[in-house]
Amino acid sequence: MIIYESRPDVTVEATVLAFKANNKILLKGGKEAVHSNKAIVALWHKALEAHNLSTDYIQLLQMNRQETQEFLKNPTESLDLIVPRGGEQLIKFVKEHANCAVW
């Protein structure tokens, strides 16, 4: 899982790295870029479907801060690692609430 601020380029870069490593990825971008992130993930899903691959490889989480805290404490998906990309506050937030490795 990667949690990042309003940087749609991270949506592309993180997804490429996860896909090339044959890993699924959960993306949690900032609310300011939600429309861009939705469009990017929709294109990824279209490409995956065109090659008969599961769209489960790439999931965009759309949660507010409180929902994100709850998800980090009790994830509905198996999480091996969370990568927070952003400022000190974001990194601190993730470290305080995650129940898995944070890098």
Order of alpha helices (4+ residues) and beta strands (2+ residues): beta-alpha-beta-alpha-beta-alpha-beta-alpha-beta
